[in-house]
Amino acid sequence: MGKKAIVVGAGIGGIAIALRLRKKGYEVHVFEKNAYPGGKLSEITSEGFRFDAGPSLLTMPYLIDDLFRLYDRDPKVYFKYDTLNIACNYFFSDQTELSAYADRAKFIQEFTSKTGIAPRTLRRFLARSKYIWDVTNPLFLKKSLHRLSTYLRIDTLIRAFQLPYLGIGRNMARSNHSNLSNTKAEQYFNRYATYNGSNPYKAPATLNVISYLEHFEGAYYPKDGMISITQSLIKLAKEEGVQFHFEQSVSEILVKNKRATGIKTKQEEIQGDIVISNADIHPTYMHLLPNHSIPKRIKNQERSSSAFIFYWGINAQFNQLEAHNILFSSDYEQEFREIWNEKRIPEDPTVYINISSKYNESDAPIGCENWFVMINVPSNVNINWEQSKDEIRARVIQIINNRLNTDIEKHIATENVLTPKDIEMKTGSFSGSLYGSASNDVMAAFFRQSNQLKIAKNLYAVGGSVHPGGGIPLCLLSAKITSEMIPEA
C-alpha cells in the first residue's frame, strides 16, 4: 500500500490537489463536512429553476482541462464549455448601455462609442493589462512566493526589476483615472478589483491584470452549468480511486513532533503521511490546529468582501440581458467607502445579474429565466442580515426597475437568499469573505499564507485563502503549486 494523503475539504482546490496527489501515487482520502462536494461551487434548485450557488464566470478553462490531461483523458468527454460572444452587458446610471464583446475590435468600437474615450487610449490601456500579465503570471501564479529557490531564478530577478513599472505603488482607481480620464471607463475597469473581493480605491494598480483575462483570453460558459466543473472532476477522481467521505467533519489535524500524523473526526482518528487543508486558513488554525496559535499576519489580514445573493425564478424573459450583467451604482467611490470604511450595506449598490438559462435553457422552465442577483457587501461583521433582507431587496428591486424600465417584483416566482452568515456557515469561509484576504495592500500577494505550513513539514494548504488567491483559476493553481512541493509517494 502506498503512502496516504488526507485532504480536509472537497472544494475545488481540495478536489484538484486530490487528483494531483493520486497521480503521484498516493492513496487519497477527502473528508468533507457537507453532504455534497464543491464548496462555493455548488448549486440550488427550486420549483423547476436551477442556480449555480456561487462562482458564475469561467475564465482560464484550460486549467480544468489540465486535470483530465494529467490522466490522458479527453477533457471534452467530461467537461464541455464554449466562449461567450458577449462577456457581460453593462448598464450605467445615466442609462448608457454597452456590451463587452469577445471580439476585441468590436469591443473597442462599442466601448469608445458608448463612453467617448479615444480608441488609442483604450488600446494602450488594454496593452498595459497584457504587459502586467506577462510579467506577473510566471512569478505570482505559477510558483511559491515563500521559497528561496523562487527568488534565485534569473527570470524571477528580471521580473522583480519590472515590478515598479506595473503600478504596484499606486492604487487602482488613481492609476485608472490617470490613464483613462473617462468616468465610465474608470468605473468599468475599477470593477475588476471585485473579482478577488478587493477595493479599487485601495488595491494596487497591478490588479488591472485581471481585465486581461476577459479581453485577451475570453470568458466562457460551461454547457451544463458551473456545477459541472465540480461534477466532472469528482467523476474523474472517483474513477482514479480517490475516496471521498461526505458528512465527515474534521475536528482536528493531528500534529506530533512537527509532523502531521493524520486527522480526528467525531468517529475516529485517521492516520496519514501528509495532510492538506482545503479549509479557509483562518479556521484551519483556529479550529483544526487548537494547539498552535494563529500567525499574526493571518489574524490581522483584512478579509475580502462578501456577497448578498438572491436566487430568483423569473416568469418572464428579458432580451436586453445577457448571461452576465452589471447595473452600476451612480457613485462607485461612495459605494466602496460604505462597504470598506463604514462596514455597512451600500445605499446604492452595484447589482450583478447572472442568467445561466440564457445559454442552458434547462435551467429554467419554458419562457422563464433563473436570476442570480448579487451585491457586494462587507464580510460578516456586526450586521443583522436577516433583518436587513427586506431593505436590501427593496434597494435591489428599485435599481433593476430603474435600469431595465420594468416592474421586476411581479415576475419573481421563487426566491432563495444567501447572506454572508450563510456563506460562512456553509463553506467555512471566515466572516463569509468570498476570497479569503483582500488585496488592498501593495504586499498582499506576498503576505498570503504559504501553501506549506511551518508547524509541520508535511502539512499543506490549498484554496482561495492561501497563495496565490481566490477564484476558481487561482484555487486550481494553488493545487498545482502545492503538488509540486510534495514528493512522489
N, C-alpha and C positions, 0 to 999 in steps of 0.2 A: 504494500500500500504506500502511495506517495505521501508527501507532506500535505498537511491540511491547512487551508486558508479559510478564515471566518470573516465574513463581511456583515457588518451591522447596518441594515437599511437597504431596501430594494428600490431606491430612487434611481434615476438614470445613471448617475455616477456609480452606484453600487452594482448595477447590472453590468455596466461596461467593464469595471475592474474584475468582476467575477469571470467574464468571458476571457479577458486577457490573462488572468491567472490560471484559468483552466487550460488555456493554450500552452502555458508554461509547465504544465504537468501537475498542478495542484489538485487535490480533492477539495472542491469549493462548496461551502455551505453559506447560504444567505439567510439571515434572520430578519424578519420584518414584523413590526408590531401591528400593522393593519392587515386586513383580510385580502388586500389587493396590492399589486406592485405599482411602481411608477412615482410615488410621492406626489409632487405637484402635477406630474404628467399623467393624470388620471381622467375620469370622465363622470358626467352626471346625466341621468336620463329622467324625463318627466313627461308623461302623457303624450308619448309619440315624438318628443323632441330629445335630441342628444346634444350634449355640450362637452367640449374639451374643458376640463375644470381649471386648468392653469395656463401654461405656455400656449400661445396660439400662432406664433410666427416661426417659420422654419428657415434658417439660414445654414450654410455650410453642411448640406445633407451628406456630402461625401465622407464626413466623419462617422456617420452611421453606417454608410456602405463599407467603410474600412473594417468594421467588426465582422461583417459577413465574409469579406475577402480574407480575413485572418484565418478563416476555416475553409477557404477555397470554395465558398458558396456564391452563387449568383445573387447579388442583393435584390434584384428586381423580382425574384421569386418570393421574397419575404416582405419587401417594403417598396411601395410604389409612390412616386411623387412627380409633380410637374412644376414648371416655372409659372409664377403669377405674371400675367401680362401687365397688370397694374398692381404694384406693391401695396398701395394704400391710396384712399381718397381723403383729401383734407378740406375742412370747412372752417374758414376763418370767421371771426366775429362780425366782420363787415359784409358778410355774405359772399365773399370771394371763395370759389371752389377750384381745386386743382387736383389732377391725378398724377401720381408718381409712376410713370410708365417704366417698364423694364427696359425698353429700347432707349438708350441714353440720349440719342439725338432727339427723339420725340419728347423725352422728359425735359431736356434743356429748352426746347421750343415752348412746351407747355408752361414750364416754371417761369421763364423770363417774360412770357406774355401775360401771365396772371399776377406776377409780383412786381414787374417793372425793373428788375435787376438786369444789368447788362450781361449778355451771354458770355463775354470774355471773363467777367468777374466770377460767374458761376463755374465755368470750366476750370479756372485757376483754383478755385476752392475745392472742387472735386479732385483735381490732380493732387492737391496737397493732402487730402484724406488718403489717397492711394500711397503717397510717399510715406506718411506716418505708418501705414500698414506694412509697407515693405521693410521699414526699419525695425518696427516693434514685434512683428509676428514671430520671427525666428527666435527672439530673445524671451519675450514675455509669455508667449502662448505655447512654446514647444519645449521649454527647459525649466528645470527647477531654478528659482532665484535664490535658493538657500544652500546651494552647494558651491564650494570654492572652485570646483572644476569648470563651472559655467563661466566664471569670470576670467579664467586663464586662457580661454579660447580667443584666437585672433579676431574672429568675426564678432564676438561679444565686445571686445575692446573698440572695434571700429564703430559699432552701433552706440556704444556708450558716449563716444565723442559727438555723435549726431543728435543725442537727446536734447541738448539746449535749443535745437532748431525745430523741435516738434511742438512747441507751445507748452512745455512742462511747467514753465514759470508763470503762466497766465491762466486765468480761469476761462472756461469755455465761452461763456457769454461775452466777456470783454473781447476776447480774440475774434469771435464771430462778428461782433459789431465793427471791429477794426477792418476786418477783411471783406465784409459784405455790405455794411452801411445800408441795410434794407430791412425794415421791421419784420415783414413777413418771412423773408429768407432767414433772418436770425432766429425767429421763433421755430421755423421748420427744422433747422439744423441743431438748435439747442435741445430739441426734443430727444435727440439720441442719447443724452445723458440718462434718460429714464429707462433705457434698455438695460442698465445694470443698477437701477434704483438710486441714482445719484442726482445731485443738484447742479445744473449747468452754471449757476452763479457762484459756485464754489469749486466744482470739479475742474481739474486741469484741462486745457485745450487739447491735450493728447487724446481725449475721448472722442474727438472728431473722427478718429479711426473707425468708430462704429458705423458711421454712414457709408464707409467704403463697401461694407458687405452687401447692402441693398443695391447700391448704384453701380457696382462693378461685378459682383458675384451673383447677385439676384436674390429674390425672395421666392419661396417655394410653398407648395401646399401638399401634404400627404393625401393621397386619394381616399384613404379610409380614416382620415382624421388624425390629429396629433397623437391620439391614444394608440394608433398603430405603430408608433415608434416603440412604445413600451411593449406592446403585444408581440411584435415581430422579434425583438431582441430576447424577450422571455422565451419564445418558442425556440430560438436558436440555442439559448443557454441550456434549456431542458434537454434538447436533442444531444447536446455535447456533455451532458452528465452533471451540470451544475444543480445542486439540490437547494430548493427554496423551502423555508419554514415560515409560513404565514401565521399571523396571530400569535407570534412568539416574541414578546417584548424582552429586550435585553436590559437587565438591571445593572450590570457592571461588567466592565472589561477588566479581567484579572491580570495583575502585573506583579511579578516577583523577581527580585534581584535585577531590576532594569530590563526585564523581558516580559512581553505579553504572553501569557500562558493559555489564554482562552477567554471565555465569557461565562456569565451567570445569567440564567433566566429564572423565572418563578419555579420552574420544574426541576432544573438541574444545572450542573456545571459542565461545560463542553470544552475540551482541550483543543488547542490549535497551535500550529507552528508560527503562523503570522495572523495578525488581526488588523482589519481595515474598517474604519468608521466612515460610513456614508451619512451619519447624522450631522446636524449643524455642529460646528466645532465648539460653540459656547456650551450647549447642553452635553456635548461629549465629555468635556471637563467637569461640568457642574454635576452631572448625574451618573455618568458611566465611569468616571475616574475619581471617586469620592476621596481617595487618599492623596490626591495630587491637586494643588491649588491651581486656579485658572491664571495663566500668564497675564500680566498687566496689559500687554498690548491687545489681547483678546477681550479682556474685561472692559477696557476703555474704548474699544472700537466704536465708531459711530455706525449704527445699523442702517441698512438701506431702507428705502421707503417700503411701504406695504400697499395693499390694494383693498378697495371695497368693490365687490362684484355682484351684479345682478345677472341671473340667468333667466332671460325672458323668452317664453314661447310666444311668437308674434303671429297673429292670424291674418297677416297681410304680407305683401311683398313691396319692397322699396327699390325701384330701379336705379335711383341716384346713388345707392350704396354699393360698395364692393365687398370683398371678403374682409378687408381691413379698412377701418375708417377712423379718422381723428377729427373731433369737434373741438377746436382750440378755444381756450379761455381768452377773454378780452385783455387781460393784463397778466402775462406769463410770470413776470418777476414777482408780482404780488402773490400769485398762486404758490410759487415756491417758497416765498417768505413765510406764508401761513403754514405750509407743510413742515419746513425745516427749522425755522427760527421760533415760530409761535406754537408749533406742535399741535396744530388743530386742523380740522377739516376745512378745505378751502371753500370760500363763499362762491367762487366762480371757477369750478374745476374744469380741466380739460377732460373730455369724455372720449373713451376709446370703445368702438363697437366692432366686434368680430362676428361674422356671419358665415360659419363654415358650410351652411346649406347652399351658399352661392356656388360652391364647386362640388358639394356632395349632397345631392338632393334628398338622400335617405335620412339626413339629419333632422328633417322637419316634415310634417305632413304636407300633402299637396296644397299649394297656394299659401304656404306659411314660411316663416323664417325663424331660425334659432339665434337669438341675440345674446352674445356675451358682452355685457356692458360694464366697463371698469373705469374707476377714477383712482388716481394716486392719492394716498393718504399717509400720515405718519405711521411708523410701526406701532405696535400695541402699547401705547402709553396710557395715561390716565383719561381715557375716553370711554364712555359707556356706549359701545357700538350698537347694542340693541335699542337703546333709547334714541340713538341718532339716526336709526334706519329710515324713519319716515321723512325726516328733514333732508337727508341725503337724496332719497328717492325723489322728493319734490324738486330739488335743485337740478338733478339729472334730467328729469322729465321736461322741465322748463327749457333747459338748454337744447335738448333734442327737438322740442317743438319749435323753438325759435330758428334753429339752423335748418331744419328739414321742412318747415312750414306744414306741420302735421299736428294731430292730437294723438300721441302715441299711447296714452293710457288706455284708450278704448280698444286697442289692439293687443293688449297684454293678456294672453290666455292662461299662461302658467308663470310662476315666479319662484325662484330659489335665490338665496342670498349667501354670500361668503364674506365674512368680516376678517380683519387681521387676527382677532382672537381665534376664529375658526381655523385660519391658516396655521397658527401656532399649534393648536391642538391636533390637527390632522397630519401635519407634515413635520412637526418638531422644530420648525424654523424659529429661532429665538426672537421673541417680540413680534412674530408674524412678519418679519422682514423677508422680502422676496429673494434677495440676492446676498444674504449674509451681511458683510460690512459694506458701507458705501465707499465710493471712490472720490470723496470730496476733499482729498488731500493729495498733494504732489507725490508723496511717497506711499500712497495707499497700496499700489501693486507690490511694493517691496515688503510691506508690513502685514500682508495676508499670511495666515498660518501656513507653514511649510506642509508639504504632503507627507513628511516623516516627522513624527512626534519625538521630541528629545527624551521623554521619560522612558522610552523603551525602543531599542534599535529595530525591533520587528513589529512596531506599531505605526500604522499609516492612516491618512485621512484623505478622502476624495469628496468631490461635490462642490456646490456653489459657495460654501463659506470658507473654502481654502483656495490655495493657488490653483489655477490662475483667476478664478472668479465665477460669478453666477451666470445662469442661462444654459440652455442645452449644449451648445457647442463647447463652452468652456468646461462644463462638467465632463464631457467626453474627453477633452484634452487633459483634464485633471486625472482621469483614469489612466490615460496613456503615459503621462509623465510619471505617475506613481508606479505603474507596472515596470517601467524601465529602471526603477530603483531596486526592484525585488529580483533576486536571483532565480534561476530555474529551480524547479522542485528537485 
